[in-house]
Every structure is written in C-alpha cells, then in structure tokens.
Amino acid sequence: MFIENRSNITAHFQWKTFPTEEDENEEKRRQCYLLQPLKEVPPDNFIEEEDTEQEEGSSEDHTALLSYMVQEEMEKVQEDPMLFSDDIFSIEPMEGEIKPNCSAEIKVTFKPLEALGYLSVAYCSISGRESRLPLRLRGQGQGPLVELSCRALNLGNIFVNTTYVCEVTLMNHGAIDAPFTYIHTTANVGYCFKFAPEEGIIAPGGIQTIQISFNATVAGRFEEEFQFSVAGSPTSAILTIKGRVSEPEPTLHFNVNELDFGDISFGFPSTKTCRLTNPSPVPLSFKLCMSDDGTQPAVSSFDQIRNDSDPSWTEGIHFYVEPREFTMNPRQGTIPPQGHQDIEVTLCSNTVMEFYRTMLVDLEGFGSGVASLSITATYQHFPGLPQHTALTRVCWLSSHGEVLFNGLMFCPAACENSSAWKAACGEKHGCSQPSTVLGLFLKGPGMISFLGLVFGA
C-alpha cells in the first residue's frame, strides 16, 4: 500500500496503536500507576540485602535507589511514542517522511499463529492532521490443509481373529508443513485397530500412506471414528470405518469321496493316502478318529514271522478288546488358511469281515464330525485255510509254491538254519515235509525279502 502526500510541505507519519493522543496518555498514566507500588515498598523487604551488602549503605539508601529506578521507568513510559505493535500484523516502515507530492510504500505482513480469523487496527498519525487515519487489518490464518483420500471405509464381512489390512492416504494441500498425530481410542472396537505410522510431517503438496490393521476378537457390527490431529489446524482429519465381524464357518474337505482298500488279507498292512484341505481364511486345528475302531493295537503278520516263539503261531490271535486296525498319520494337526494336509491311512486287518468305516474330522472350537470320509475294504482269506494262525498260513504257502496274493509274491524256498521254519513246521508241529527246511520269502522287483532281511536278487 502507499501513503500519498498531495500537499506542498513535507509530512511526517507514524503508525500508532491508539486512535488519539488522549488514549495514548491514558495508557501511559495506567502504566505509571502500575509502577507506583514499587515506591512504597517498606525497607523491611531489603533486610536480607542489608545483611549481605552493608558496605553499600543503609536501608534508606536502598529505598532511594529504588525510587530512582522507578522514576527512570516512568520517564521511559512518557517518552514512549506508542508505535503500533502486534504479534500477528507488522508494518514497515513504522515512521518516516514523505516529501511534497510524493508517496511512501508501506508493507504490511500477516503472520498467523493458528488457523483463525484475525482483526487489528493501526492508526497513522500524520503531521498537520488533527485525527489519525485508521487502517483496519484483517486476515484468516490458514493452517496445513490435510485431507484423507477417503473419509469412510466399509470393511465388509471379516472373520474373528483374522487380520485385515487396508490403506488410506493423508494429503497436504496447504502451503506449509503438516505435522500430524493419530489420536488413540479405546471406544467400542477401537483398540482392535492399529495405524502405521502414527505420526509424521507431510510436506506441502505431499502425501502420507497410512496402513490400517484390524483384528477383532468379538463378533458383531461396528462403526468407529478415528482422528488425525494436525498441528496448526483447528479441525482433525476424521476417518469413519465400519463393517461386520463374524465367526468363520469351517469348510474342510477331502480330495476323494472314499478310500477303497480293495482286497486285504489277515495281518498284512495296507496304506492309502488322501488330502485334507482348508479353503477358509483362518487356520483350523483338526483331530482324526475312526468310527467303530478298537483300542488294542493290531498284530501284523510280519511281526509274527520274525518271532518264532509267538503263541499266535499255533493258537491264533486273541484280543481282550476290539483291535485298533486303522492308523492315521498324522492323527491331528493344524492346517493353515488355504492350506492342506496329506493323510496316510493304514489298515491292518485282524478280524474277518467286510469293512465299512467312516473317518471323522473333529475341529477344535467348532465341533465333532465336521467332515468325514468313507473307508471300505474286502477281507481276502487264503483259499481253503481253516484257521488264521501263523502256522497254518506258512504251511499253506509251503504247499502251494509261488503265489500272487494281494499284489505280493510269496514263495517257499530252501533255506539253511531257518529256526522259524524248523520251529513252526519241521520240529514242533509235524507239518508236511518235516525233513526239509524251507524259508518264506517275499519277492518284489529286484529284491527278495526273508524274515525282514533283504538280499540282492
């Protein structure tokens, strides 16, 4: 702005705080009055100084010194030109001279401290004028202009104890730096949310990505407000987040509808494999059980053959309780979200029957039998075998030569020092051909297995 001097004489100007000289004098009197009590301070207040500074004079000397200091301050007040002074607005120059028919450029600076409206008045006192010219100063402080990329988020349906992650952006459209801080809240489900970063500074025209993590422990609908305070701004950036938390529904399933072991023989283990898949977004802990299965461990024919003193060679197998003929590996575990677990199911038949069983899946926290798989098998006995003892099976094999049975090739052959065969047939039980020592071999591609020992074919 400019001040013009259209007269023919030089004009002196000053920017004042008060509209009139009378108002200035009133202010000066007020300030001098505030200094008056200092003149009446009793000398007792200076006893302590008197004790430590006796060489500087008596208490009367201190009073006189104080009065002199007050007088000096009053003179400064009287000499004060009372020029314009403000924390928000400043004027340059504060005073000066304008030659005839000339002008002076005046610079007014507005420096707001907060994002508020400001109003002030400066009075220009010009020599030769009776009244002062008022200059009304008005300004609106604008702090950092921070906005969210979106003011509301709908997270939709989220499962309990499942972490959900999303992002929003803080944008600074203002002309100054924007220091921001996330205001923590524990209302409703506010404690389930985490924001990163929680504080920072956004440069003018810059952005800051905020990562939001949500993990709820209770089910239900929610709507929550979250605030980011911005230094220098009277309002916070508010983000509204809503959604629904529900319990996940377990959806475990097998990759096959049935495990069919086909024909099986007494005491010969057979293994099948299936896969258990977890398509849900949460980990599931499972435990497998077999319907109608017993508890006493089943006996394998291979274990009988290796132990020639086992009573089952002649007496057969006797159970005090039903045998546990099915083995699952693993029997329990945890399947991660979208993961799977391969399950090995082994059947070692110790009963003569047709098998129709169901493998059940129990889920921790959800219930029993949430998934199932049918198990079938057909018992295949040795043709014409009247009794299921280890001895009768070995004798049957020795009299039939090589036999393909349930995918395995069994063959009797001469074997020296076969204590198992001697004990079972030659010496103890009067089996046919007692003077011939035979060994029971299991033949496979490129190998021959004898009583658990393997020899190169």
QUIPE-V790669 format. One record per backbone hydrogen bond with DSSP energy under -1.0 kcal/mol. NH is the residue of the N-H (numbers start at 0). CO is the residue of the C=O. E is the energy in kcal/mol with one decimal. If there is no record, write none. Layout:
nh=NH co=CO e=E
nh=NH co=CO e=E
This chain:
nh=2 co=103 e=-2.4
nh=4 co=101 e=-3.4
nh=10 co=97 e=-2.7
nh=12 co=95 e=-2.9
nh=13 co=124 e=-1.8
nh=14 co=93 e=-2.4
nh=15 co=122 e=-4.5
nh=16 co=81 e=-1.7
nh=23 co=19 e=-1.4
nh=24 co=20 e=-2.4
nh=25 co=21 e=-2.1
nh=26 co=22 e=-1.9
nh=27 co=23 e=-2.3
nh=28 co=24 e=-2.5
nh=29 co=25 e=-2.0
nh=30 co=26 e=-2.2
nh=31 co=27 e=-2.3
nh=32 co=28 e=-2.3
nh=33 co=29 e=-1.6
nh=37 co=34 e=-1.0
nh=38 co=35 e=-2.2
nh=44 co=41 e=-1.6
nh=45 co=42 e=-1.9
nh=46 co=43 e=-1.7
nh=49 co=45 e=-2.2
nh=50 co=46 e=-2.0
nh=51 co=47 e=-1.4
nh=52 co=48 e=-2.1
nh=55 co=52 e=-1.6
nh=56 co=53 e=-1.3
nh=61 co=57 e=-1.3
nh=62 co=58 e=-2.1
nh=63 co=59 e=-2.2
nh=64 co=60 e=-2.2
nh=65 co=61 e=-2.5
nh=66 co=62 e=-2.4
nh=67 co=63 e=-2.0
nh=68 co=64 e=-2.1
nh=69 co=65 e=-2.3
nh=70 co=66 e=-2.2
nh=71 co=67 e=-2.0
nh=72 co=68 e=-2.0
nh=73 co=69 e=-2.3
nh=74 co=70 e=-2.0
nh=75 co=71 e=-1.9
nh=76 co=72 e=-1.9
nh=77 co=73 e=-2.3
nh=78 co=74 e=-1.9
nh=83 co=14 e=-2.6
nh=89 co=108 e=-2.0
nh=91 co=106 e=-2.5
nh=95 co=12 e=-2.0
nh=97 co=10 e=-3.2
nh=100 co=6 e=-1.1
nh=101 co=98 e=-1.5
nh=103 co=2 e=-2.4
nh=105 co=0 e=-3.7
nh=106 co=91 e=-3.5
nh=108 co=89 e=-3.0
nh=110 co=87 e=-2.7
nh=115 co=113 e=-2.3
nh=117 co=138 e=-3.7
nh=119 co=136 e=-2.7
nh=121 co=134 e=-2.6
nh=122 co=15 e=-2.6
nh=123 co=132 e=-3.4
nh=124 co=13 e=-3.5
nh=126 co=11 e=-2.8
nh=128 co=125 e=-2.2
nh=132 co=123 e=-2.6
nh=134 co=121 e=-3.2
nh=136 co=119 e=-3.8
nh=138 co=117 e=-2.4
nh=140 co=115 e=-4.3
nh=145 co=143 e=-1.1
nh=146 co=170 e=-2.5
nh=148 co=168 e=-2.3
nh=152 co=239 e=-2.9
nh=154 co=241 e=-2.8
nh=157 co=243 e=-3.0
nh=159 co=245 e=-2.0
nh=160 co=215 e=-3.4
nh=161 co=158 e=-1.3
nh=163 co=213 e=-2.9
nh=165 co=211 e=-2.3
nh=167 co=209 e=-2.2
nh=169 co=207 e=-3.0
nh=170 co=146 e=-3.3
nh=171 co=205 e=-2.6
nh=172 co=144 e=-3.6
nh=177 co=201 e=-2.4
nh=179 co=199 e=-2.7
nh=180 co=228 e=-2.1
nh=181 co=197 e=-3.3
nh=182 co=226 e=-2.7
nh=189 co=186 e=-3.0
nh=191 co=188 e=-1.9
nh=192 co=189 e=-1.5
nh=193 co=212 e=-2.2
nh=195 co=210 e=-1.9
nh=199 co=179 e=-1.8
nh=201 co=177 e=-2.0
nh=204 co=171 e=-1.8
nh=205 co=202 e=-2.8
nh=207 co=169 e=-2.3
nh=209 co=167 e=-3.4
nh=210 co=195 e=-3.0
nh=211 co=165 e=-3.3
nh=212 co=193 e=-2.5
nh=213 co=163 e=-2.6
nh=214 co=191 e=-1.6
nh=219 co=244 e=-2.8
nh=221 co=242 e=-2.2
nh=223 co=240 e=-3.1
nh=225 co=238 e=-2.8
nh=227 co=236 e=-2.3
nh=228 co=180 e=-2.3
nh=230 co=178 e=-2.6
nh=232 co=229 e=-2.2
nh=236 co=227 e=-2.5
nh=238 co=225 e=-3.1
nh=239 co=150 e=-2.7
nh=240 co=223 e=-2.9
nh=241 co=152 e=-2.6
nh=242 co=221 e=-2.0
nh=243 co=155 e=-2.8
nh=244 co=219 e=-2.7
nh=245 co=157 e=-2.6
nh=252 co=276 e=-1.7
nh=254 co=274 e=-1.6
nh=258 co=373 e=-2.8
nh=260 co=375 e=-3.0
nh=263 co=377 e=-3.0
nh=266 co=348 e=-2.8
nh=267 co=264 e=-1.6
nh=269 co=346 e=-1.9
nh=271 co=344 e=-2.7
nh=273 co=342 e=-2.5
nh=275 co=340 e=-3.0
nh=276 co=252 e=-2.8
nh=277 co=338 e=-3.1
nh=283 co=334 e=-2.2
nh=285 co=332 e=-2.9
nh=286 co=361 e=-1.7
nh=287 co=330 e=-3.3
nh=288 co=359 e=-1.8
nh=290 co=357 e=-2.5
nh=292 co=289 e=-1.3
nh=293 co=322 e=-1.7
nh=294 co=321 e=-1.7
nh=295 co=321 e=-1.9
nh=297 co=323 e=-1.1
nh=300 co=266 e=-3.1
nh=303 co=299 e=-1.5
nh=304 co=300 e=-2.4
nh=305 co=301 e=-1.6
nh=306 co=303 e=-1.0
nh=309 co=306 e=-1.5
nh=312 co=309 e=-2.0
nh=313 co=310 e=-1.5
nh=314 co=310 e=-2.8
nh=323 co=295 e=-4.1
nh=324 co=322 e=-1.1
nh=326 co=345 e=-2.3
nh=328 co=343 e=-2.3
nh=332 co=285 e=-1.9
nh=334 co=283 e=-2.9
nh=337 co=279 e=-1.2
nh=338 co=335 e=-2.1
nh=340 co=275 e=-2.4
nh=342 co=273 e=-3.4
nh=343 co=328 e=-2.6
nh=344 co=271 e=-3.3
nh=345 co=326 e=-2.9
nh=346 co=269 e=-3.2
nh=347 co=324 e=-2.6
nh=354 co=376 e=-2.4
nh=356 co=374 e=-2.8
nh=358 co=372 e=-3.3
nh=359 co=288 e=-3.0
nh=360 co=370 e=-2.4
nh=361 co=286 e=-2.9
nh=362 co=366 e=-2.7
nh=363 co=284 e=-2.5
nh=365 co=362 e=-1.9
nh=366 co=362 e=-2.3
nh=369 co=360 e=-1.9
nh=372 co=358 e=-1.7
nh=373 co=256 e=-1.1
nh=374 co=356 e=-3.3
nh=375 co=258 e=-2.5
nh=376 co=354 e=-1.5
nh=377 co=261 e=-3.3
nh=379 co=263 e=-4.5
nh=384 co=381 e=-2.3
nh=388 co=386 e=-1.4
nh=389 co=311 e=-1.7
nh=390 co=312 e=-2.1
nh=392 co=388 e=-1.8
nh=393 co=389 e=-2.2
nh=394 co=390 e=-2.9
nh=395 co=391 e=-2.0
nh=396 co=392 e=-2.1
nh=397 co=393 e=-2.3
nh=398 co=394 e=-1.3
nh=402 co=409 e=-2.8
nh=404 co=407 e=-3.3
nh=407 co=404 e=-1.9
nh=408 co=442 e=-1.0
nh=409 co=402 e=-2.8
nh=410 co=440 e=-1.8
nh=412 co=438 e=-1.9
nh=414 co=436 e=-1.4
nh=418 co=416 e=-1.4
nh=421 co=417 e=-2.5
nh=422 co=418 e=-2.7
nh=423 co=419 e=-2.3
nh=424 co=420 e=-3.3
nh=425 co=420 e=-1.3
nh=426 co=421 e=-3.3
nh=430 co=424 e=-1.7
nh=435 co=432 e=-1.5
nh=438 co=412 e=-4.2
nh=440 co=410 e=-2.1
nh=441 co=448 e=-2.8
nh=442 co=408 e=-2.8
nh=443 co=446 e=-2.1
nh=446 co=443 e=-1.8
nh=447 co=454 e=-1.5
nh=448 co=441 e=-2.6
nh=449 co=452 e=-3.5
nh=452 co=449 e=-3.2
nh=454 co=447 e=-2.3
